[in-house]
Amino acid sequence: MQVELDNGFNAGLGIGYHFTRNWAAEMAWEYRSNDSKVTTADGQSYNDGNYASNLFFANGIYFFDTKSTWKPYLGAGLIWAQEIDIDLESAGQEQSFTTDGDIGYQLFVGVNYSFAPNWSLQGELRYGAVTGLDLVGEGNDGVINNIDYKTTTVQLGVVYYF
């Protein structure tokens, strides 16, 4: 199966704790949805589909001490996929396949810019992977076996320190 993704929508929220000046932990949630075009192994095309996920993260983060308003960082963490689903649509017909409870990982790099006391702007690049998934049909027959869900995200955010 070949899946081509278009740009999509991503929303999330996280809360973290700095243990030291350099080390922090973070718990986060993210929902993402991308339009998709899918070609199955037997050559059938679905040109108007959707690939979506609801993910939770537990991350460790290392902040480099630059002694400036710019704070670059590296991070890694575990992903728990509450749900990953793909909708295959063609000629007004839809088939949905889903999985839940799978575990993956993520790696990320970013920079925070402190623009006011307790406030920062954040720019980040994240790569995540939940692999070897078996997606089961929802109201339709079939299983999509051994598919990998890999994401690369460029995101901007606002951080408040309390």
N, C-alpha and C positions, 0 to 999 in steps of 0.2 A: 504494500500500500504506500502510495506517495501522497503526502499532505503538503500543500503550499499555503502559507499563511499570509494574509494582508496585515497591514498595521491594525492595531486594535485598541481596546479600552482597558485600562488598568487602574484600579483604586485599591488603596491599602491604608493600614493604620498600625502603628507600632508603639511600644513602650519599652524603655530600656533603663539600665542602671550602670553608672560608672563606678567600678570597684576601686580603681586608681585613676590617675591622670591619663594613663594610656589604655587601660583595659575596661571593656564594657560588655554587657550582655543585653540581648534584645529579644523580645517576643513580638511577633508581628503577624498580621493577617493580610491576605491579598486576594482580590478577585480580578480575573482577567478574562477577556473575550476577544477572539479574533475571527474575522470572516475567513473561510477556508475553501479551497478547491481540492478535491480528493480524487485520485485515480486508484481503483482497487487492483489487486493482482490479476484479475481476469479482464482488466481493461475498461471496466465501467467507470464513467466520469460523473462526479457530483460537483457542479460548478457554483453552487450557492449554499454552502454549508457554514457551520460555526463550530469552533473549538473553544471550550471554556473550562475554567478551573476555579476552585475555591481552596486556597492553600493557607496553612499555618506554619510559622517558622520559629525556630529557636536558634539564635545566632550568637557567636562570639566575635568581638570587634577589637582591633588594635588601632589606636589613634597615634599618629606620629606627632611628637612634641616639637612644633615649629616655632614656638614662642611668638606667634603672630595671629592675626585674625583668620588665617587659612589653616584648616586642620585636615590633612589627608588621612585616609584610613583604609584598612584591609579587613575583610571579614569572611567568615565561613559559617555554615550552619546546616541544620537538618530541616527537611520539609516533611510535613504530614499533609497528604492530599485528602481533604475531606471529600472532594469530588472532582473528577476530571471527566468531561463528556465531550463527545463529538456528534454533531448533527449532520447527516448527509442528506442534501436536498437536491432534487432534480425534477423538472417538469411538475412542480407542485406537490411532489411526494417527498416525505421526510422519514428518515430512519434515525433513531437515536441510540447511542451506545455509551455506557458509563462504567466507571469503576470508583471505588472509594477505599480509604484506609491505607493507601500505599505510602511508602517512605522514600525520600530522595535526599538530595543535597543541593547546596548552593554556594557559590563563591561570589564575592563582590569587592569592588574598589570604589572609593568616592572621596569627596572633599566637602567639608562644611566651611561656610564663610560666616563669621560672627558679625552681624550688622547692628546689633543692639544688645544691651545686657539681657542674658538668658535666651536670646533668639539667634538662630542661624538659618541660612539658606543651604540646601543640600543638593549636590549633583552626584549621580551614582550610576554605575554600570553593574548589572547583576546577571549572572548565568545560573540557571537552575536545571536540574534533571531529575525526573522520576522515570525509571526505565523498567522494561520487561512487563508492561501492563497488559492485562487482558480485559478489554471493554466488552461488557455484556449488553445485548439488545434490550431496550426498554419498550415493551409492547410490540416488539418485532423479533423474529428469530435471528440467531446468529451471534457470533463472538468475533471480535477483532483481537487476534492473539499477538502477544509479544511486541507491542508498540511502545516507542519511547516518547515521552513528553519532555521536550527540552525548550527552555525559554532564554532569550537574551533581552534584557530590558534596560533602556536608558530612561532614567526618571529624575524628576526634580521634586524637591520637597521643602517643607518648612519644619524646623525643629525648635521646640521650646524646652528649656532646661529648668526644672523646678527642684 
